[in-house]
Amino acid sequence: MVETAKENRLDPFKYLVHVLSAAQKIDLSQKDSVDLLLPENAPAECSVNFKK
């Protein structure tokens, strides 16, 4: 997961925090709900170049 985050220009720590937090809230009865955890769907805050 760390290498995938790097390849997608995401901060690995922030991405892992996002995935582990969001995974708790996933509704597994929804077919595509797990897709929300993919790197391309990560919030902007996970981006390496994100600035507030």
PQR file of N, CA, C, O and H, with PARSE charges and radii, in Angstrom:
ATOM      1  N   MET A   1       0.820  -1.185   0.000 -0.4000 1.5000
ATOM      2  CA  MET A   1       0.000   0.000   0.000 -0.0000 2.0000
ATOM      3  C   MET A   1       0.867   1.252   0.000  0.5500 1.7000
ATOM      4  O   MET A   1       0.527   2.256  -0.627 -0.5500 1.4000
ATOM      5  N   VAL A   2       1.983   1.184   0.704 -0.4000 1.5000
ATOM      6  CA  VAL A   2       2.876   2.341   0.763 -0.0000 2.0000
ATOM      7  C   VAL A   2       3.439   2.648  -0.621  0.5500 1.7000
ATOM      8  O   VAL A   2       3.461   3.807  -1.036 -0.5500 1.4000
ATOM      9  H   VAL A   2       2.259   0.368   1.213  0.4000 1.0000
ATOM     10  N   GLU A   3       3.889   1.633  -1.330 -0.4000 1.5000
ATOM     11  CA  GLU A   3       4.453   1.856  -2.658 -0.0000 2.0000
ATOM     12  C   GLU A   3       3.380   2.334  -3.644  0.5500 1.7000
ATOM     13  O   GLU A   3       3.658   3.164  -4.509 -0.5500 1.4000
ATOM     14  H   GLU A   3       3.870   0.692  -0.993  0.4000 1.0000
ATOM     15  N   THR A   4       2.173   1.818  -3.516 -0.4000 1.5000
ATOM     16  CA  THR A   4       1.078   2.269  -4.379 -0.0000 2.0000
ATOM     17  C   THR A   4       0.758   3.730  -4.104  0.5500 1.7000
ATOM     18  O   THR A   4       0.488   4.490  -5.034 -0.5500 1.4000
ATOM     19  H   THR A   4       1.947   1.144  -2.813  0.4000 1.0000
ATOM     20  N   ALA A   5       0.785   4.126  -2.846 -0.4000 1.5000
ATOM     21  CA  ALA A   5       0.558   5.531  -2.496 -0.0000 2.0000
ATOM     22  C   ALA A   5       1.627   6.400  -3.135  0.5500 1.7000
ATOM     23  O   ALA A   5       1.317   7.440  -3.718 -0.5500 1.4000
ATOM     24  H   ALA A   5       1.005   3.508  -2.091  0.4000 1.0000
ATOM     25  N   LYS A   6       2.878   5.987  -3.033 -0.4000 1.5000
ATOM     26  CA  LYS A   6       3.980   6.762  -3.621 -0.0000 2.0000
ATOM     27  C   LYS A   6       3.815   6.893  -5.129  0.5500 1.7000
ATOM     28  O   LYS A   6       4.008   7.974  -5.687 -0.5500 1.4000
ATOM     29  H   LYS A   6       3.130   5.143  -2.560  0.4000 1.0000
ATOM     30  N   GLU A   7       3.460   5.797  -5.788 -0.4000 1.5000
ATOM     31  CA  GLU A   7       3.279   5.813  -7.240 -0.0000 2.0000
ATOM     32  C   GLU A   7       2.147   6.741  -7.663  0.5500 1.7000
ATOM     33  O   GLU A   7       2.142   7.249  -8.784 -0.5500 1.4000
ATOM     34  H   GLU A   7       3.303   4.920  -5.335  0.4000 1.0000
ATOM     35  N   ASN A   8       1.197   6.959  -6.775 -0.4000 1.5000
ATOM     36  CA  ASN A   8       0.058   7.826  -7.068 -0.0000 2.0000
ATOM     37  C   ASN A   8       0.227   9.221  -6.477  0.5500 1.7000
ATOM     38  O   ASN A   8      -0.742   9.970  -6.352 -0.5500 1.4000
ATOM     39  H   ASN A   8       1.201   6.546  -5.864  0.4000 1.0000
ATOM     40  N   ARG A   9       1.455   9.565  -6.116 -0.4000 1.5000
ATOM     41  CA  ARG A   9       1.814  10.884  -5.585 -0.0000 2.0000
ATOM     42  C   ARG A   9       1.012  11.245  -4.342  0.5500 1.7000
ATOM     43  O   ARG A   9       0.554  12.376  -4.177 -0.5500 1.4000
ATOM     44  H   ARG A   9       2.242   8.957  -6.217  0.4000 1.0000
ATOM     45  N   LEU A  10       0.856  10.245  -3.468 -0.4000 1.5000
ATOM     46  CA  LEU A  10       0.158  10.443  -2.209 -0.0000 2.0000
ATOM     47  C   LEU A  10       1.160  10.300  -1.067  0.5500 1.7000
ATOM     48  O   LEU A  10       2.133   9.553  -1.169 -0.5500 1.4000
ATOM     49  H   LEU A  10       1.228   9.327  -3.602  0.4000 1.0000
ATOM     50  N   ASP A  11       0.913  11.013   0.000 -0.4000 1.5000
ATOM     51  CA  ASP A  11       1.707  10.853   1.207 -0.0000 2.0000
ATOM     52  C   ASP A  11       1.305   9.512   1.818  0.5500 1.7000
ATOM     53  O   ASP A  11       0.148   9.338   2.199 -0.5500 1.4000
ATOM     54  H   ASP A  11       0.122  11.619   0.083  0.4000 1.0000
ATOM     55  N   PRO A  12       2.233   8.565   1.918 -0.5600 1.5000
ATOM     56  CA  PRO A  12       1.868   7.225   2.391  0.2800 2.0000
ATOM     57  C   PRO A  12       1.196   7.219   3.765  0.5500 1.7000
ATOM     58  O   PRO A  12       0.216   6.502   3.966 -0.5500 1.4000
ATOM     59  N   PHE A  13       1.701   7.997   4.698 -0.4000 1.5000
ATOM     60  CA  PHE A  13       1.104   8.026   6.036 -0.0000 2.0000
ATOM     61  C   PHE A  13      -0.327   8.544   5.989  0.5500 1.7000
ATOM     62  O   PHE A  13      -1.230   7.940   6.566 -0.5500 1.4000
ATOM     63  H   PHE A  13       2.497   8.580   4.535  0.4000 1.0000
ATOM     64  N   LYS A  14      -0.531   9.662   5.302 -0.4000 1.5000
ATOM     65  CA  LYS A  14      -1.877  10.248   5.217 -0.0000 2.0000
ATOM     66  C   LYS A  14      -2.837   9.307   4.495  0.5500 1.7000
ATOM     67  O   LYS A  14      -4.004   9.187   4.871 -0.5500 1.4000
ATOM     68  H   LYS A  14       0.203  10.153   4.833  0.4000 1.0000
ATOM     69  N   TYR A  15      -2.335   8.640   3.453 -0.4000 1.5000
ATOM     70  CA  TYR A  15      -3.179   7.709   2.711 -0.0000 2.0000
ATOM     71  C   TYR A  15      -3.586   6.525   3.582  0.5500 1.7000
ATOM     72  O   TYR A  15      -4.748   6.117   3.576 -0.5500 1.4000
ATOM     73  H   TYR A  15      -1.388   8.737   3.148  0.4000 1.0000
ATOM     74  N   LEU A  16      -2.631   5.973   4.332 -0.4000 1.5000
ATOM     75  CA  LEU A  16      -2.950   4.846   5.207 -0.0000 2.0000
ATOM     76  C   LEU A  16      -3.941   5.245   6.294  0.5500 1.7000
ATOM     77  O   LEU A  16      -4.840   4.474   6.628 -0.5500 1.4000
ATOM     78  H   LEU A  16      -1.688   6.304   4.337  0.4000 1.0000
ATOM     79  N   VAL A  17      -3.783   6.437   6.845 -0.4000 1.5000
ATOM     80  CA  VAL A  17      -4.729   6.926   7.846 -0.0000 2.0000
ATOM     81  C   VAL A  17      -6.119   7.035   7.220  0.5500 1.7000
ATOM     82  O   VAL A  17      -7.117   6.633   7.818 -0.5500 1.4000
ATOM     83  H   VAL A  17      -3.052   7.063   6.575  0.4000 1.0000
ATOM     84  N   HIS A  18      -6.162   7.585   6.007 -0.4000 1.5000
ATOM     85  CA  HIS A  18      -7.445   7.712   5.299 -0.0000 2.0000
ATOM     86  C   HIS A  18      -8.083   6.337   5.082  0.5500 1.7000
ATOM     87  O   HIS A  18      -9.263   6.149   5.378 -0.5500 1.4000
ATOM     88  H   HIS A  18      -5.351   7.912   5.521  0.4000 1.0000
ATOM     89  N   VAL A  19      -7.319   5.388   4.571 -0.4000 1.5000
ATOM     90  CA  VAL A  19      -7.863   4.060   4.258 -0.0000 2.0000
ATOM     91  C   VAL A  19      -8.356   3.370   5.527  0.5500 1.7000
ATOM     92  O   VAL A  19      -9.457   2.819   5.549 -0.5500 1.4000
ATOM     93  H   VAL A  19      -6.360   5.541   4.331  0.4000 1.0000
ATOM     94  N   LEU A  20      -7.554   3.398   6.569 -0.4000 1.5000
ATOM     95  CA  LEU A  20      -7.940   2.707   7.796 -0.0000 2.0000
ATOM     96  C   LEU A  20      -9.135   3.366   8.477  0.5500 1.7000
ATOM     97  O   LEU A  20      -9.948   2.687   9.104 -0.5500 1.4000
ATOM     98  H   LEU A  20      -6.659   3.844   6.551  0.4000 1.0000
ATOM     99  N   SER A  21      -9.241   4.673   8.357 -0.4000 1.5000
ATOM    100  CA  SER A  21     -10.394   5.377   8.932 -0.0000 2.0000
ATOM    101  C   SER A  21     -11.653   5.127   8.111  0.5500 1.7000
ATOM    102  O   SER A  21     -12.721   4.853   8.659 -0.5500 1.4000
ATOM    103  H   SER A  21      -8.580   5.225   7.848  0.4000 1.0000
ATOM    104  N   ALA A  22     -11.517   5.224   6.798 -0.4000 1.5000
ATOM    105  CA  ALA A  22     -12.667   5.070   5.917 -0.0000 2.0000
ATOM    106  C   ALA A  22     -13.163   3.619   5.867  0.5500 1.7000
ATOM    107  O   ALA A  22     -14.355   3.377   5.679 -0.5500 1.4000
ATOM    108  H   ALA A  22     -10.650   5.447   6.352  0.4000 1.0000
ATOM    109  N   ALA A  23     -12.259   2.666   6.035 -0.4000 1.5000
ATOM    110  CA  ALA A  23     -12.633   1.252   5.951 -0.0000 2.0000
ATOM    111  C   ALA A  23     -13.654   0.881   7.017  0.5500 1.7000
ATOM    112  O   ALA A  23     -14.492   0.005   6.803 -0.5500 1.4000
ATOM    113  H   ALA A  23     -11.290   2.863   6.188  0.4000 1.0000
ATOM    114  N   GLN A  24     -13.584   1.540   8.148 -0.4000 1.5000
ATOM    115  CA  GLN A  24     -14.538   1.252   9.232 -0.0000 2.0000
ATOM    116  C   GLN A  24     -15.963   1.626   8.854  0.5500 1.7000
ATOM    117  O   GLN A  24     -16.921   1.054   9.372 -0.5500 1.4000
ATOM    118  H   GLN A  24     -12.903   2.251   8.322  0.4000 1.0000
ATOM    119  N   LYS A  25     -16.097   2.587   7.949 -0.4000 1.5000
ATOM    120  CA  LYS A  25     -17.408   3.139   7.601 -0.0000 2.0000
ATOM    121  C   LYS A  25     -17.977   2.576   6.302  0.5500 1.7000
ATOM    122  O   LYS A  25     -19.077   2.948   5.894 -0.5500 1.4000
ATOM    123  H   LYS A  25     -15.318   3.052   7.527  0.4000 1.0000
ATOM    124  N   ILE A  26     -17.240   1.687   5.656 -0.4000 1.5000
ATOM    125  CA  ILE A  26     -17.665   1.143   4.366 -0.0000 2.0000
ATOM    126  C   ILE A  26     -18.903   0.265   4.542  0.5500 1.7000
ATOM    127  O   ILE A  26     -18.975  -0.562   5.452 -0.5500 1.4000
ATOM    128  H   ILE A  26     -16.346   1.385   5.988  0.4000 1.0000
ATOM    129  N   ASP A  27     -19.856   0.462   3.665 -0.4000 1.5000
ATOM    130  CA  ASP A  27     -21.069  -0.359   3.645 -0.0000 2.0000
ATOM    131  C   ASP A  27     -20.837  -1.486   2.640  0.5500 1.7000
ATOM    132  O   ASP A  27     -20.935  -1.276   1.431 -0.5500 1.4000
ATOM    133  H   ASP A  27     -19.798   1.133   2.926  0.4000 1.0000
ATOM    134  N   LEU A  28     -20.533  -2.668   3.138 -0.4000 1.5000
ATOM    135  CA  LEU A  28     -20.191  -3.783   2.265 -0.0000 2.0000
ATOM    136  C   LEU A  28     -21.370  -4.303   1.449  0.5500 1.7000
ATOM    137  O   LEU A  28     -21.187  -5.108   0.536 -0.5500 1.4000
ATOM    138  H   LEU A  28     -20.453  -2.839   4.120  0.4000 1.0000
ATOM    139  N   SER A  29     -22.570  -3.849   1.770 -0.4000 1.5000
ATOM    140  CA  SER A  29     -23.716  -4.250   0.961 -0.0000 2.0000
ATOM    141  C   SER A  29     -23.751  -3.475  -0.361  0.5500 1.7000
ATOM    142  O   SER A  29     -24.441  -3.869  -1.301 -0.5500 1.4000
ATOM    143  H   SER A  29     -22.719  -3.195   2.511  0.4000 1.0000
ATOM    144  N   GLN A  30     -23.009  -2.383  -0.420 -0.4000 1.5000
ATOM    145  CA  GLN A  30     -22.895  -1.591  -1.654 -0.0000 2.0000
ATOM    146  C   GLN A  30     -21.760  -2.177  -2.489  0.5500 1.7000
ATOM    147  O   GLN A  30     -20.632  -2.285  -2.009 -0.5500 1.4000
ATOM    148  H   GLN A  30     -22.449  -2.063   0.344  0.4000 1.0000
ATOM    149  N   LYS A  31     -22.041  -2.546  -3.703 -0.4000 1.5000
ATOM    150  CA  LYS A  31     -21.090  -3.243  -4.564 -0.0000 2.0000
ATOM    151  C   LYS A  31     -19.777  -2.475  -4.759  0.5500 1.7000
ATOM    152  O   LYS A  31     -18.703  -3.073  -4.689 -0.5500 1.4000
ATOM    153  H   LYS A  31     -22.957  -2.458  -4.094  0.4000 1.0000
ATOM    154  N   ASP A  32     -19.845  -1.181  -4.997 -0.4000 1.5000
ATOM    155  CA  ASP A  32     -18.653  -0.398  -5.325 -0.0000 2.0000
ATOM    156  C   ASP A  32     -18.090   0.394  -4.151  0.5500 1.7000
ATOM    157  O   ASP A  32     -17.253   1.275  -4.348 -0.5500 1.4000
ATOM    158  H   ASP A  32     -20.717  -0.695  -5.054  0.4000 1.0000
ATOM    159  N   SER A  33     -18.525   0.102  -2.959 -0.4000 1.5000
ATOM    160  CA  SER A  33     -18.111   0.903  -1.807 -0.0000 2.0000
ATOM    161  C   SER A  33     -16.615   0.800  -1.518  0.5500 1.7000
ATOM    162  O   SER A  33     -16.008   1.765  -1.053 -0.5500 1.4000
ATOM    163  H   SER A  33     -19.205  -0.614  -2.798  0.4000 1.0000
ATOM    164  N   VAL A  34     -16.026  -0.343  -1.783 -0.4000 1.5000
ATOM    165  CA  VAL A  34     -14.598  -0.524  -1.517 -0.0000 2.0000
ATOM    166  C   VAL A  34     -13.749   0.310  -2.482  0.5500 1.7000
ATOM    167  O   VAL A  34     -12.608   0.651  -2.171 -0.5500 1.4000
ATOM    168  H   VAL A  34     -16.520  -1.127  -2.161  0.4000 1.0000
ATOM    169  N   ASP A  35     -14.304   0.636  -3.644 -0.4000 1.5000
ATOM    170  CA  ASP A  35     -13.587   1.469  -4.610 -0.0000 2.0000
ATOM    171  C   ASP A  35     -13.224   2.834  -4.032  0.5500 1.7000
ATOM    172  O   ASP A  35     -12.291   3.481  -4.507 -0.5500 1.4000
ATOM    173  H   ASP A  35     -15.232   0.360  -3.896  0.4000 1.0000
ATOM    174  N   LEU A  36     -13.949   3.268  -3.020 -0.4000 1.5000
ATOM    175  CA  LEU A  36     -13.663   4.565  -2.398 -0.0000 2.0000
ATOM    176  C   LEU A  36     -12.304   4.573  -1.701  0.5500 1.7000
ATOM    177  O   LEU A  36     -11.765   5.640  -1.405 -0.5500 1.4000
ATOM    178  H   LEU A  36     -14.707   2.742  -2.634  0.4000 1.0000
ATOM    179  N   LEU A  37     -11.755   3.404  -1.441 -0.4000 1.5000
ATOM    180  CA  LEU A  37     -10.469   3.298  -0.764 -0.0000 2.0000
ATOM    181  C   LEU A  37      -9.278   3.295  -1.725  0.5500 1.7000
ATOM    182  O   LEU A  37      -8.127   3.354  -1.294 -0.5500 1.4000
ATOM    183  H   LEU A  37     -12.192   2.537  -1.681  0.4000 1.0000
ATOM    184  N   LEU A  38      -9.562   3.225  -3.018 -0.4000 1.5000
ATOM    185  CA  LEU A  38      -8.486   3.203  -4.011 -0.0000 2.0000
ATOM    186  C   LEU A  38      -7.746   4.539  -4.055  0.5500 1.7000
ATOM    187  O   LEU A  38      -8.330   5.582  -3.761 -0.5500 1.4000
ATOM    188  H   LEU A  38     -10.497   3.177  -3.367  0.4000 1.0000
ATOM    189  N   PRO A  39      -6.462   4.511  -4.420 -0.5600 1.5000
ATOM    190  CA  PRO A  39      -5.665   5.747  -4.444  0.2800 2.0000
ATOM    191  C   PRO A  39      -6.270   6.865  -5.297  0.5500 1.7000
ATOM    192  O   PRO A  39      -6.186   8.035  -4.923 -0.5500 1.4000
ATOM    193  N   GLU A  40      -6.868   6.528  -6.415 -0.4000 1.5000
ATOM    194  CA  GLU A  40      -7.426   7.580  -7.276 -0.0000 2.0000
ATOM    195  C   GLU A  40      -8.627   8.278  -6.641  0.5500 1.7000
ATOM    196  O   GLU A  40      -9.045   9.340  -7.102 -0.5500 1.4000
ATOM    197  H   GLU A  40      -6.936   5.578  -6.719  0.4000 1.0000
ATOM    198  N   ASN A  41      -9.175   7.691  -5.597 -0.4000 1.5000
ATOM    199  CA  ASN A  41     -10.309   8.291  -4.900 -0.0000 2.0000
ATOM    200  C   ASN A  41      -9.916   8.911  -3.557  0.5500 1.7000
ATOM    201  O   ASN A  41     -10.780   9.335  -2.789 -0.5500 1.4000
ATOM    202  H   ASN A  41      -8.835   6.828  -5.223  0.4000 1.0000
ATOM    203  N   ALA A  42      -8.625   8.963  -3.281 -0.4000 1.5000
ATOM    204  CA  ALA A  42      -8.153   9.539  -2.022 -0.0000 2.0000
ATOM    205  C   ALA A  42      -8.438  11.042  -2.005  0.5500 1.7000
ATOM    206  O   ALA A  42      -8.384  11.693  -3.048 -0.5500 1.4000
ATOM    207  H   ALA A  42      -7.923   8.619  -3.905  0.4000 1.0000
ATOM    208  N   PRO A  43      -8.737  11.590  -0.841 -0.5600 1.5000
ATOM    209  CA  PRO A  43      -8.995  13.032  -0.749  0.2800 2.0000
ATOM    210  C   PRO A  43      -7.719  13.836  -1.038  0.5500 1.7000
ATOM    211  O   PRO A  43      -6.605  13.326  -0.922 -0.5500 1.4000
ATOM    212  N   ALA A  44      -7.909  15.079  -1.409 -0.4000 1.5000
ATOM    213  CA  ALA A  44      -6.783  15.952  -1.754 -0.0000 2.0000
ATOM    214  C   ALA A  44      -5.778  16.072  -0.615  0.5500 1.7000
ATOM    215  O   ALA A  44      -4.588  16.273  -0.860 -0.5500 1.4000
ATOM    216  H   ALA A  44      -8.814  15.493  -1.503  0.4000 1.0000
ATOM    217  N   GLU A  45      -6.239  15.951   0.618 -0.4000 1.5000
ATOM    218  CA  GLU A  45      -5.344  16.070   1.767 -0.0000 2.0000
ATOM    219  C   GLU A  45      -4.259  14.995   1.772  0.5500 1.7000
ATOM    220  O   GLU A  45      -3.229  15.158   2.427 -0.5500 1.4000
ATOM    221  H   GLU A  45      -7.205  15.787   0.817  0.4000 1.0000
ATOM    222  N   CYS A  46      -4.477  13.914   1.057 -0.4000 1.5000
ATOM    223  CA  CYS A  46      -3.491  12.838   0.992 -0.0000 2.0000
ATOM    224  C   CYS A  46      -2.409  13.103  -0.055  0.5500 1.7000
ATOM    225  O   CYS A  46      -1.393  12.409  -0.092 -0.5500 1.4000
ATOM    226  H   CYS A  46      -5.314  13.781   0.525  0.4000 1.0000
ATOM    227  N   SER A  47      -2.623  14.081  -0.883 -0.4000 1.5000
ATOM    228  CA  SER A  47      -1.682  14.405  -1.948 -0.0000 2.0000
ATOM    229  C   SER A  47      -0.380  14.950  -1.381  0.5500 1.7000
ATOM    230  O   SER A  47      -0.375  15.668  -0.381 -0.5500 1.4000
ATOM    231  H   SER A  47      -3.448  14.645  -0.854  0.4000 1.0000
ATOM    232  N   VAL A  48       0.733  14.596  -2.040 -0.4000 1.5000
ATOM    233  CA  VAL A  48       2.045  15.089  -1.606 -0.0000 2.0000
ATOM    234  C   VAL A  48       2.119  16.604  -1.759  0.5500 1.7000
ATOM    235  O   VAL A  48       2.765  17.278  -0.956 -0.5500 1.4000
ATOM    236  H   VAL A  48       0.729  14.013  -2.852  0.4000 1.0000
ATOM    237  N   ASN A  49       1.468  17.136  -2.773 -0.4000 1.5000
ATOM    238  CA  ASN A  49       1.549  18.575  -3.068 -0.0000 2.0000
ATOM    239  C   ASN A  49       0.419  19.385  -2.453  0.5500 1.7000
ATOM    240  O   ASN A  49       0.247  20.554  -2.797 -0.5500 1.4000
ATOM    241  H   ASN A  49       0.944  16.588  -3.424  0.4000 1.0000
ATOM    242  N   PHE A  50      -0.354  18.793  -1.554 -0.4000 1.5000
ATOM    243  CA  PHE A  50      -1.491  19.499  -0.961 -0.0000 2.0000
ATOM    244  C   PHE A  50      -1.023  20.650  -0.063  0.5500 1.7000
ATOM    245  O   PHE A  50      -0.150  20.482   0.788 -0.5500 1.4000
ATOM    246  H   PHE A  50      -0.214  17.844  -1.274  0.4000 1.0000
ATOM    247  N   LYS A  51      -1.619  21.801  -0.276 -0.4000 1.5000
ATOM    248  CA  LYS A  51      -1.321  22.968   0.567 -0.0000 2.0000
ATOM    249  C   LYS A  51      -2.626  23.550   1.059  0.5500 1.7000
ATOM    250  O   LYS A  51      -3.581  23.697   0.296 -0.5500 1.4000
ATOM    251  H   LYS A  51      -2.329  21.938  -0.967  0.4000 1.0000
ATOM    252  N   LYS A  52      -2.666  23.882   2.345 -0.4000 1.5000
ATOM    253  CA  LYS A  52      -3.877  24.467   2.929 -0.0000 2.0000
ATOM    254  C   LYS A  52      -3.973  25.922   2.602  0.5500 1.7000
ATOM    255  O   LYS A  52      -4.928  26.584   3.010 -0.5500 1.4000
ATOM    256  H   LYS A  52      -1.891  23.762   2.966  0.4000 1.0000
TER
END
